[in-house]
Amino acid sequence: MLYQKSEVEDAFSLFLQLVNAGKIDKKDVESIKLYRNDNVQRLLSEVFEPKANVKIFESENNIFLVPQLDNHLLSYSNAELKKRLGLDSNEQIYLFYFCIIVLLSQFFNSEDHTLAANQFVRVETIQNIMKKHISEFQSYSEMQLENQTIRTMLDITGIINAWGALPEYNEKAKNIRNTKKNQIGFILHCLKFLQDEDLIILREDSEVSITDKMNLLIIRYYYHTQRKDQLLTLFK
């Protein structure tokens, strides 16, 4: 199909805006007017998405761009995440991933791929679920740990070690919620990163709800990947 030069320019302009900001607010009337052109949307979905290895989603209030799981240009590598989060080891990175999986398990049903009834989850609930499952991991045999690690692509032994190195409370900390050196502090540190990425809303360091961006990312994209099934079976 042949496109007009102006349509290609408009699509490229919107793509750059999405790459730089991660989203376009629908209050941006000029950008939304460009996006409503059918040929511009076709260019974005049929040309820019596959070539840039990204997905573009529309919600009630925004248009979002997210990298594909294997996009090494726009997504974070383990090393970049470790630096961004200020973590000390790869084991802590896997504990960070596990924290996210626990969080998502509270909002999305693993069986029918729908939103769960929860509107929010308490930070202490995330902590308790992590403790419960990591305790179960500790009872695994070496063979079970190896099989689970291969199946989920998570370093289960590393998760156990990283969690075990965190006290439930850090008596030396003036505020246990402002340090990564205890369980709640580590979880909050992970959640604040997700909030900075516009994926969750963290209220008073106590309650978490998900954003439209997270909802669209999970329902329209992540639920179509095989790894979702492998990960959420940890919580059945």
KAMO-V627541 format. One record per residue. N is the residue number from 0. PSI is psi in whole degrees, -180 to 180 (NA if undefined). D_FIRST is the distance of its C-alpha to the first C-alpha in Angstrom with 1 decimal. Layout:
n:N psi:PSI d_first:D_FIRST
n:N psi:PSI d_first:D_FIRST
//
This chain:
n:0 psi:139 d_first:0.0
n:1 psi:135 d_first:3.8
n:2 psi:151 d_first:6.5
n:3 psi:150 d_first:10.1
n:4 psi:-40 d_first:12.7
n:5 psi:-34 d_first:14.7
n:6 psi:-41 d_first:12.3
n:7 psi:-43 d_first:12.1
n:8 psi:-41 d_first:15.9
n:9 psi:-43 d_first:16.6
n:10 psi:-42 d_first:15.0
n:11 psi:-40 d_first:17.0
n:12 psi:-44 d_first:20.0
n:13 psi:-40 d_first:20.0
n:14 psi:-46 d_first:19.7
n:15 psi:-39 d_first:22.6
n:16 psi:-41 d_first:24.6
n:17 psi:-40 d_first:24.2
n:18 psi:-42 d_first:25.2
n:19 psi:-39 d_first:28.2
n:20 psi:-18 d_first:29.4
n:21 psi:-17 d_first:28.2
n:22 psi:163 d_first:27.4
n:23 psi:121 d_first:26.6
n:24 psi:137 d_first:29.3
n:25 psi:-6 d_first:28.2
n:26 psi:-15 d_first:31.0
n:27 psi:86 d_first:28.7
n:28 psi:-42 d_first:27.5
n:29 psi:-45 d_first:25.4
n:30 psi:-41 d_first:23.4
n:31 psi:-35 d_first:23.0
n:32 psi:-41 d_first:21.8
n:33 psi:-42 d_first:18.9
n:34 psi:-29 d_first:18.3
n:35 psi:-9 d_first:18.3
n:36 psi:123 d_first:15.1
n:37 psi:-40 d_first:12.7
n:38 psi:-34 d_first:9.6
n:39 psi:-44 d_first:12.3
n:40 psi:-38 d_first:13.4
n:41 psi:-40 d_first:10.2
n:42 psi:-43 d_first:10.1
n:43 psi:-44 d_first:13.7
n:44 psi:-35 d_first:13.8
n:45 psi:-19 d_first:11.1
n:46 psi:-59 d_first:11.5
n:47 psi:-42 d_first:14.9
n:48 psi:-56 d_first:16.9
n:49 psi:-36 d_first:16.7
n:50 psi:-36 d_first:17.0
n:51 psi:-5 d_first:19.8
n:52 psi:51 d_first:21.3
n:53 psi:170 d_first:21.8
n:54 psi:140 d_first:21.5
n:55 psi:125 d_first:21.0
n:56 psi:151 d_first:23.1
n:57 psi:130 d_first:24.1
n:58 psi:-173 d_first:27.7
n:59 psi:-34 d_first:29.8
n:60 psi:-14 d_first:30.5
n:61 psi:165 d_first:28.1
n:62 psi:128 d_first:24.8
n:63 psi:151 d_first:25.6
n:64 psi:130 d_first:24.3
n:65 psi:145 d_first:26.2
n:66 psi:150 d_first:26.0
n:67 psi:161 d_first:25.8
n:68 psi:-33 d_first:29.3
n:69 psi:19 d_first:28.8
n:70 psi:107 d_first:27.3
n:71 psi:-6 d_first:30.0
n:72 psi:-47 d_first:28.7
n:73 psi:-15 d_first:28.5
n:74 psi:169 d_first:31.0
n:75 psi:137 d_first:34.8
n:76 psi:168 d_first:36.5
n:77 psi:-42 d_first:40.0
n:78 psi:-41 d_first:41.6
n:79 psi:-40 d_first:39.6
n:80 psi:-42 d_first:40.5
n:81 psi:-41 d_first:44.1
n:82 psi:-45 d_first:44.3
n:83 psi:-40 d_first:42.5
n:84 psi:-11 d_first:44.8
n:85 psi:36 d_first:47.9
n:86 psi:159 d_first:48.7
n:87 psi:-21 d_first:51.1
n:88 psi:165 d_first:49.8
n:89 psi:-30 d_first:47.0
n:90 psi:-38 d_first:49.1
n:91 psi:-32 d_first:48.7
n:92 psi:-44 d_first:44.9
n:93 psi:-32 d_first:45.0
n:94 psi:-37 d_first:47.4
n:95 psi:-48 d_first:44.8
n:96 psi:-42 d_first:42.1
n:97 psi:-39 d_first:44.7
n:98 psi:-42 d_first:45.5
n:99 psi:-43 d_first:41.8
n:100 psi:-42 d_first:41.8
n:101 psi:-45 d_first:45.0
n:102 psi:-50 d_first:43.6
n:103 psi:-32 d_first:40.5
n:104 psi:-20 d_first:42.7
n:105 psi:-14 d_first:44.4
n:106 psi:-19 d_first:41.4
n:107 psi:132 d_first:39.3
n:108 psi:132 d_first:40.7
n:109 psi:-21 d_first:40.2
n:110 psi:-50 d_first:40.6
n:111 psi:10 d_first:38.2
n:112 psi:37 d_first:35.7
n:113 psi:167 d_first:36.7
n:114 psi:137 d_first:38.2
n:115 psi:172 d_first:42.0
n:116 psi:-18 d_first:44.4
n:117 psi:130 d_first:45.2
n:118 psi:-25 d_first:44.3
n:119 psi:165 d_first:45.9
n:120 psi:143 d_first:47.8
n:121 psi:147 d_first:50.8
n:122 psi:-39 d_first:51.0
n:123 psi:-31 d_first:54.2
n:124 psi:-42 d_first:52.5
n:125 psi:-45 d_first:50.0
n:126 psi:-46 d_first:53.0
n:127 psi:-38 d_first:54.9
n:128 psi:-40 d_first:52.0
n:129 psi:-45 d_first:51.5
n:130 psi:-44 d_first:55.2
n:131 psi:-49 d_first:55.4
n:132 psi:-35 d_first:52.6
n:133 psi:-35 d_first:53.7
n:134 psi:-39 d_first:57.2
n:135 psi:-41 d_first:55.9
n:136 psi:-38 d_first:54.2
n:137 psi:-21 d_first:57.6
n:138 psi:-5 d_first:59.1
n:139 psi:150 d_first:56.6
n:140 psi:168 d_first:57.9
n:141 psi:-39 d_first:56.5
n:142 psi:-42 d_first:54.6
n:143 psi:-41 d_first:53.1
n:144 psi:-43 d_first:52.1
n:145 psi:-44 d_first:50.4
n:146 psi:-41 d_first:48.6
n:147 psi:-38 d_first:47.4
n:148 psi:-44 d_first:46.2
n:149 psi:-42 d_first:44.2
n:150 psi:-40 d_first:42.7
n:151 psi:-12 d_first:41.7
n:152 psi:30 d_first:41.1
n:153 psi:142 d_first:43.6
n:154 psi:88 d_first:46.8
n:155 psi:-41 d_first:49.2
n:156 psi:-40 d_first:52.3
n:157 psi:-38 d_first:50.9
n:158 psi:-45 d_first:50.3
n:159 psi:-46 d_first:53.9
n:160 psi:-45 d_first:55.3
n:161 psi:-41 d_first:53.4
n:162 psi:-41 d_first:54.4
n:163 psi:-25 d_first:57.9
n:164 psi:-9 d_first:58.2
n:165 psi:120 d_first:57.6
n:166 psi:155 d_first:60.7
n:167 psi:-37 d_first:60.3
n:168 psi:151 d_first:61.8
n:169 psi:103 d_first:62.6
n:170 psi:-24 d_first:66.0
n:171 psi:-18 d_first:65.7
n:172 psi:133 d_first:62.6
n:173 psi:-34 d_first:63.4
n:174 psi:112 d_first:60.4
n:175 psi:-17 d_first:59.1
n:176 psi:-4 d_first:55.7
n:177 psi:27 d_first:55.2
n:178 psi:150 d_first:55.5
n:179 psi:2 d_first:53.5
n:180 psi:13 d_first:56.8
n:181 psi:172 d_first:57.3
n:182 psi:-53 d_first:55.2
n:183 psi:-41 d_first:54.4
n:184 psi:-41 d_first:53.7
n:185 psi:-45 d_first:51.3
n:186 psi:-45 d_first:49.4
n:187 psi:-37 d_first:49.2
n:188 psi:-43 d_first:48.0
n:189 psi:-44 d_first:45.1
n:190 psi:-36 d_first:44.4
n:191 psi:-32 d_first:44.4
n:192 psi:-46 d_first:41.7
n:193 psi:-36 d_first:39.6
n:194 psi:-40 d_first:40.4
n:195 psi:-28 d_first:39.4
n:196 psi:7 d_first:35.9
n:197 psi:35 d_first:35.7
n:198 psi:-26 d_first:36.0
n:199 psi:169 d_first:39.5
n:200 psi:123 d_first:42.1
n:201 psi:119 d_first:45.6
n:202 psi:117 d_first:48.4
n:203 psi:34 d_first:51.7
n:204 psi:25 d_first:51.3
n:205 psi:-38 d_first:52.1
n:206 psi:146 d_first:49.2
n:207 psi:134 d_first:45.5
n:208 psi:160 d_first:42.6
n:209 psi:155 d_first:38.9
n:210 psi:171 d_first:36.2
n:211 psi:-38 d_first:33.0
n:212 psi:-46 d_first:31.2
n:213 psi:-43 d_first:33.4
n:214 psi:-48 d_first:33.1
n:215 psi:-40 d_first:29.3
n:216 psi:-43 d_first:29.3
n:217 psi:-53 d_first:31.8
n:218 psi:-45 d_first:30.7
n:219 psi:-16 d_first:26.9
n:220 psi:-60 d_first:26.9
n:221 psi:-33 d_first:30.3
n:222 psi:-8 d_first:31.4
n:223 psi:8 d_first:28.6
n:224 psi:145 d_first:30.2
n:225 psi:-32 d_first:33.2
n:226 psi:-26 d_first:35.2
n:227 psi:-47 d_first:35.7
n:228 psi:-39 d_first:37.8
n:229 psi:-37 d_first:39.7
n:230 psi:-47 d_first:40.6
n:231 psi:-16 d_first:41.5
n:232 psi:-17 d_first:43.8
n:233 psi:-23 d_first:46.1
n:234 psi:12 d_first:47.0
n:235 psi:NA d_first:47.5
//
